[in-house]
């Protein structure tokens, strides 16, 4: 295949990836966006395999077979609730791949046409160093994010003294290593750069609390894109450069949007430690806390006699897979002339768009699903807010308790509704480890139990 034909096919593939991102920007066009992305990737893979420099189709075929089999098994078995940690795990693979490609190029530069071992061109060494640095951070940060999301590592922010100063000094040390590596081309310096980058990745993510994990996933998505872009420069592959830049830029934009939604500084997101600067929240004496409990029949009576209802889904809905029962409950209320809408917080769930995906799966109309800025001013005029497993994003402590790890985070103002029905398994704290003041408000009724069964019982009572 001629170089001109390869360039044309890569351009077509890149355009399809751009169309894919455009399609994924809205739920109604997301399916078409996915199709564009799949077609673009098929063209990219087939075109790459047509290169004359491909040495062994057998080895590549075996790698595709093994990787495809593992990926298919994971895709079939994975639950919707585990998608955030799956995304984090995949980001770690992109990061370590960048490190491996850089190592291969460093030890065998002739194959990459960038010189000979010990006399690699400076421009190639700069590309290699940056790719290694970003890849190392992406790998370790994603592994730690996976551990937090999976529950292997505590979701509480781990903060220590002089944390930002230490991170800044390590970053300066990495810059020094890159400069020294370019001039020295020493294997020892290269692997030191790898290890220090991996260390910095851990230090950037470890102080981030559970409530901010969706921002972390978005940030790591951006890092993985830039790591792939670095691989593209090392491999002199224009398509990989374009694709990596698209992912990196879109992830960075999403991180910025989510940072604004969380009232966090984008600089603090990049440097790490956001959301964990405050001390642990101090709670009241347990004897002062009174919780009003109800059941499905009580909830059905309250809902049936309301004129307007706002449903606020959270991770608890995802765990219980309650979206279908919730949609059925909403349909019954709408058929009875009750206004029903869904309120989504930017970081509800464990990754960006988590709740939107689940509601779309249950065929909830897109126009009824509203973001925080669109619906927050409606809560004071709403008779009933039905909260299903959304803990931290409804906690008034974010506005009142300056010692809380979530202080300053915009929340859904459900406490301003006339009545709040809160579905939860127990009184346990949310993922950030903060007690929710909403549980003890006079207008809140707690509905303890499995979210799916609770919605199904409410549906029965409504019928």
Secondary structure as GFF3:
##gff-version 3
##sequence-region A 1 463
A	DSSP	alpha_helix	3	23	.	.	.	ID=ss1
A	DSSP	three_ten_helix	27	29	.	.	.	ID=ss2
A	DSSP	alpha_helix	30	49	.	.	.	ID=ss3
A	DSSP	alpha_helix	57	77	.	.	.	ID=ss4
A	DSSP	three_ten_helix	80	82	.	.	.	ID=ss5
A	DSSP	alpha_helix	83	107	.	.	.	ID=ss6
A	DSSP	alpha_helix	109	112	.	.	.	ID=ss7
A	DSSP	beta_strand	115	116	.	.	.	ID=ss8
A	DSSP	beta_strand	119	120	.	.	.	ID=ss9
A	DSSP	alpha_helix	122	150	.	.	.	ID=ss10
A	DSSP	alpha_helix	163	184	.	.	.	ID=ss11
A	DSSP	alpha_helix	187	206	.	.	.	ID=ss12
A	DSSP	three_ten_helix	210	212	.	.	.	ID=ss13
A	DSSP	alpha_helix	213	235	.	.	.	ID=ss14
A	DSSP	alpha_helix	238	261	.	.	.	ID=ss15
A	DSSP	alpha_helix	266	271	.	.	.	ID=ss16
A	DSSP	three_ten_helix	286	288	.	.	.	ID=ss17
A	DSSP	alpha_helix	296	304	.	.	.	ID=ss18
A	DSSP	beta_strand	308	313	.	.	.	ID=ss19
A	DSSP	alpha_helix	315	320	.	.	.	ID=ss20
A	DSSP	alpha_helix	323	335	.	.	.	ID=ss21
A	DSSP	beta_strand	339	344	.	.	.	ID=ss22
A	DSSP	alpha_helix	354	361	.	.	.	ID=ss23
A	DSSP	three_ten_helix	366	368	.	.	.	ID=ss24
A	DSSP	beta_strand	369	371	.	.	.	ID=ss25
A	DSSP	alpha_helix	372	375	.	.	.	ID=ss26
A	DSSP	three_ten_helix	376	381	.	.	.	ID=ss27
A	DSSP	beta_strand	384	388	.	.	.	ID=ss28
A	DSSP	three_ten_helix	392	394	.	.	.	ID=ss29
A	DSSP	alpha_helix	397	400	.	.	.	ID=ss30
A	DSSP	three_ten_helix	414	416	.	.	.	ID=ss31
A	DSSP	beta_strand	419	424	.	.	.	ID=ss32
A	DSSP	three_ten_helix	437	440	.	.	.	ID=ss33
A	DSSP	beta_strand	444	448	.	.	.	ID=ss34
A	DSSP	alpha_helix	451	462	.	.	.	ID=ss35
###
